[in-house]
Structure formats: structure tokens, C-alpha cells
Amino acid sequence: MVRYRNGLNPIWQLRGEMDRLFGDFLGRANLLPAEGAPQRGEFPPVNVWQRDDAVLVEAELPGVKSEDLEISVTGNELLLKGRRNDFEAENVAFHRRERRAGEFQRVLRLPVEIDAQKVEASLTDGVLLLTLPKAEAAKPKKITVKTQ
Amino acid sequence: MNAESTLNKVEAGAVDEASRSERTRGGTYYQPNVDILEKENELLLLADMPGAKADAIDVRFEEGELTIHAPVTERQSDDAKYLLAEYGVGDFYRTFRVSEQIDAAKIHAEYSDGVLRLHLPKVEAAKPRRITVTAQ
């Protein structure tokens, strides 16, 4: 297993452990990597949270240029694909080599249908932020109760 | 370049992790992943520090100890409803002990796409010299 970064918040680590022990500890059965994909130690690691109107996905992609990144949404599946260029390793000796290079691909199954036409993405200082608006049908509806 | 001396240097480690017990800084921080390469004229350190700001990154080199610190502020509000949380967001901090002779005045760095590139030029004496043997 490759851990991308040391010192993960212990609470989240615990949550991960619980999920592995009991499965779907916090009711997140839908947010699983798509079939066939390995589950732990994937690159890039992501944080996913939601608002009433959208699901937000953030990924740390230091050293990845926007032109080397491919993002697509099909239904409720999000594909993150790209490559991080290797360092030209001629005439050098490595004292440390911890940064991952090469191709990566990750598929996330989101808990709701996404309006693929309105997805927005930004890449700033190596942080990718995706705003994935929920499809109309998936948004919570506020029902007003009329008084008579 | 003398291949044997380079090999010895790698084994001896021109760059070491500074002793953790010397660290007095409190709070939560994350160790950035790094590549450290030795070239003929410099050591080059690449550190993944996504979300940092170039003007806030603090690099210090004192008595052979290199310290990198980048403050990173939380990007989400505390009440964000996480569906998946695979990494934490906070300051990056890491120290190294550099045994190679470095010209501290010429250290320079760039930051782009979340990666810090730190150049540590070797002092003249530490650079390998090619000695030509002439036949008589």
C-alpha cells in the first residue's frame, strides 16, 4: 500500500478503519470506487463533500498541468485521469524519491446524478476543485405547507 | 565524475532527516513528499506542497539544517458534510540535515503547480574535479 502523505488526520484514519471493519459505517454505500478499481492507497487522494445543490470533489495534484488532466462525468461516475511527468533522471543521484510519477486514473461513483453540462473545475497551486451540480431530480425539494 | 565517490556519498547520505527530538514546533502539520537529487553543481529538492502560497513559504538553512515550512489554511468550512475524506489540510513542515557543503548565499527556490523546487548550490570545493592525466 502506498500512502500518499504521512500524518493523515487520526479521526479520518479511524473512520477509514471503521469502514473497513463494518463496511459503510457512515452510510456512504454509494460513494465507492467503481468496480475493478483498487480501494486503498489510490492516487490522487480525494476529499468529497456535498451541499444541497452540488457535490464537491477536491484532489491534490501537485506538479500536474491542466493540459495533462482529463476529467469526465458519465451519469454518477466521475473519472479523473492524467499523468505526472517524471523527472529527467540523467546524470543525477537520488537521495530521496518519494514523489509519484507516471499515469494515474481514478473512478468515483457519486451518491447522486450529476448535471454533467454544468460541471466546473479549477486547478490552483496543485489543488483541483470540482463543483458537480446535482441533477434537478436529485436536489432536495422544499415543500411548503399552506395554511388554510 | 568519479563514480565511486558518488556512490559512497549516496550511501553515507548527503541529506538526512534531522532528528525528530530536536523539533519543538507544536500543532498539526504534514510532511511533504520530496525528491532530492544530486547534480554536479547542486542538490535539487522537489517538495509537493499543494495549496501553499509562494510568498508564504519559509525556507531556512542554518548550520547544515534545512527547514521548509509552508502555512496552508483550511479550504472548507468546519461544518462541511464529508462523504469521503482521504487527506487532511494543514501546514507543511519538514527538516533535513545536509552534510554536503552548500553555498547558503546562493540558495534559491521556485514554486509552481503546488511544487517547490529548491536549489542548493554546492560550494566550489565540493564540486567534483576531473583530473586529466597526460601521457608523456
Interface residues (C-beta under 8 A of the other chain):
Chain A: Y4 R5 N6 G7 L8 N9 W12 R15 G16 R28 L31 P45 V46 N47 V48 W49 Q50 V55 E58 E60 L61 P62 G63 V64 K65 F87 A89 N91 V92 A93 F94 H95 R96 R97 E98 R99 R100 L108 P111 L123 D125 G126 V127
Chain B: T6 K9 V10 G13 A14 V15 T28 Y29 Y30 Q31 P32 N33 V34 D35 I36 L37 E38 K39 E40 L43 L44 L46 D48 M49 P50 G51 A52 K53 R75 Q76 A80 K81 Y82 L83 L84 A85 E86 Y87 G88 D113 G114 V115
